[in-house]
Amino acid sequence: MLAGVPAALAGAMWEPEVQWDVPGPVVLFDSAWPGRESEGTEHLKVDLEPGRYAVRAGQAQPGPETWLGLVQLRRLSN
């Protein structure tokens, strides 16, 4: 799966990029997942340095039966 990441990123259909002022570490989660029913594994803590970031979301289909939801964060220079 990891070997297919570069091709998935290159072929992804990306949503428009937005800018985000990040205060520090954040939690990435699926907003459609019911929180009370989760066992704490449906999220990812991302240790980001405080600052301004470009953020975009996308989808890729690296194989006939594989879809990926992607989130890309890029630190912007101050």
Short mmCIF file of the C-alpha atoms (twelve columns), coordinates in Angstrom:
data_MODEL
# 
_entry.id   MODEL 
# 
loop_
_atom_site.group_PDB 
_atom_site.id 
_atom_site.type_symbol 
_atom_site.label_atom_id 
_atom_site.label_alt_id 
_atom_site.label_comp_id 
_atom_site.label_asym_id 
_atom_site.label_seq_id 
_atom_site.Cartn_x 
_atom_site.Cartn_y 
_atom_site.Cartn_z 
_atom_site.pdbx_PDB_model_num 
ATOM 1  C CA . MET A 1  0.000   0.000  0.000  1 
ATOM 2  C CA . LEU A 2  2.745   2.481  0.929  1 
ATOM 3  C CA . ALA A 3  4.485   1.948  -2.416 1 
ATOM 4  C CA . GLY A 4  1.387   3.342  -4.139 1 
ATOM 5  C CA . VAL A 5  1.339   6.614  -2.180 1 
ATOM 6  C CA . PRO A 6  3.358   8.734  -4.683 1 
ATOM 7  C CA . ALA A 7  1.087   7.732  -7.571 1 
ATOM 8  C CA . ALA A 8  -2.017  8.282  -5.427 1 
ATOM 9  C CA . LEU A 9  -0.854  11.800 -4.524 1 
ATOM 10 C CA . ALA A 10 -0.035  12.622 -8.138 1 
ATOM 11 C CA . GLY A 11 -3.385  11.348 -9.416 1 
ATOM 12 C CA . ALA A 12 -5.599  12.601 -6.580 1 
ATOM 13 C CA . MET A 13 -8.586  14.827 -7.165 1 
ATOM 14 C CA . TRP A 14 -7.939  17.713 -4.755 1 
ATOM 15 C CA . GLU A 15 -10.408 20.148 -3.236 1 
ATOM 16 C CA . PRO A 16 -9.436  23.845 -3.122 1 
ATOM 17 C CA . GLU A 17 -6.677  24.674 -0.662 1 
ATOM 18 C CA . VAL A 18 -7.442  26.714 2.457  1 
ATOM 19 C CA . GLN A 19 -5.164  28.353 5.016  1 
ATOM 20 C CA . TRP A 20 -5.234  27.456 8.690  1 
ATOM 21 C CA . ASP A 21 -3.628  29.137 11.709 1 
ATOM 22 C CA . VAL A 22 -2.563  26.136 13.796 1 
ATOM 23 C CA . PRO A 23 -2.115  26.712 17.538 1 
ATOM 24 C CA . GLY A 24 -0.068  23.514 18.052 1 
ATOM 25 C CA . PRO A 25 -0.806  19.754 18.048 1 
ATOM 26 C CA . VAL A 26 -4.165  18.891 16.472 1 
ATOM 27 C CA . VAL A 27 -6.400  15.842 16.089 1 
ATOM 28 C CA . LEU A 28 -7.443  14.613 12.640 1 
ATOM 29 C CA . PHE A 29 -10.726 12.689 12.636 1 
ATOM 30 C CA . ASP A 30 -13.519 11.540 10.356 1 
ATOM 31 C CA . SER A 31 -16.397 13.963 10.927 1 
ATOM 32 C CA . ALA A 32 -18.908 11.331 9.777  1 
ATOM 33 C CA . TRP A 33 -17.832 8.818  12.443 1 
ATOM 34 C CA . PRO A 34 -20.078 8.778  15.539 1 
ATOM 35 C CA . GLY A 35 -17.805 9.855  18.384 1 
ATOM 36 C CA . ARG A 36 -19.527 8.030  21.215 1 
ATOM 37 C CA . GLU A 37 -19.307 4.736  19.357 1 
ATOM 38 C CA . SER A 38 -15.601 5.045  18.641 1 
ATOM 39 C CA . GLU A 39 -13.027 3.126  20.607 1 
ATOM 40 C CA . GLY A 40 -10.467 5.899  20.319 1 
ATOM 41 C CA . THR A 41 -8.875  4.563  17.147 1 
ATOM 42 C CA . GLU A 42 -10.711 6.668  14.572 1 
ATOM 43 C CA . HIS A 43 -8.484  9.694  15.031 1 
ATOM 44 C CA . LEU A 44 -4.854  10.677 14.644 1 
ATOM 45 C CA . LYS A 45 -2.914  13.164 16.765 1 
ATOM 46 C CA . VAL A 46 -0.702  15.311 14.536 1 
ATOM 47 C CA . ASP A 47 2.126   17.144 16.315 1 
ATOM 48 C CA . LEU A 48 2.287   20.375 14.318 1 
ATOM 49 C CA . GLU A 49 4.396   23.371 15.174 1 
ATOM 50 C CA . PRO A 50 2.273   26.494 15.680 1 
ATOM 51 C CA . GLY A 51 1.984   28.577 12.535 1 
ATOM 52 C CA . ARG A 52 0.116   29.035 9.267  1 
ATOM 53 C CA . TYR A 53 -0.522  25.984 7.074  1 
ATOM 54 C CA . ALA A 54 -2.045  25.305 3.679  1 
ATOM 55 C CA . VAL A 55 -4.556  22.452 3.918  1 
ATOM 56 C CA . ARG A 56 -6.298  20.492 1.203  1 
ATOM 57 C CA . ALA A 57 -8.300  17.288 1.027  1 
ATOM 58 C CA . GLY A 58 -8.550  14.868 -1.840 1 
ATOM 59 C CA . GLN A 59 -9.492  11.419 -2.991 1 
ATOM 60 C CA . ALA A 60 -7.457  8.884  -4.933 1 
ATOM 61 C CA . GLN A 61 -8.143  5.470  -6.379 1 
ATOM 62 C CA . PRO A 62 -4.769  3.720  -6.718 1 
ATOM 63 C CA . GLY A 63 -6.395  0.388  -7.563 1 
ATOM 64 C CA . PRO A 64 -9.735  -0.935 -8.793 1 
ATOM 65 C CA . GLU A 65 -10.921 -1.755 -5.266 1 
ATOM 66 C CA . THR A 66 -8.930  0.794  -3.252 1 
ATOM 67 C CA . TRP A 67 -9.969  4.368  -2.448 1 
ATOM 68 C CA . LEU A 68 -8.009  6.745  -0.264 1 
ATOM 69 C CA . GLY A 69 -9.155  9.880  1.529  1 
ATOM 70 C CA . LEU A 70 -6.191  12.278 1.714  1 
ATOM 71 C CA . VAL A 71 -5.416  15.353 3.803  1 
ATOM 72 C CA . GLN A 72 -2.308  17.361 2.962  1 
ATOM 73 C CA . LEU A 73 -0.811  19.965 5.321  1 
ATOM 74 C CA . ARG A 74 1.968   22.250 4.129  1 
ATOM 75 C CA . ARG A 75 3.652   24.781 6.423  1 
ATOM 76 C CA . LEU A 76 3.672   28.266 4.950  1 
ATOM 77 C CA . SER A 77 6.632   30.534 5.474  1 
ATOM 78 C CA . ASN A 78 6.055   33.381 7.882  1 
# 
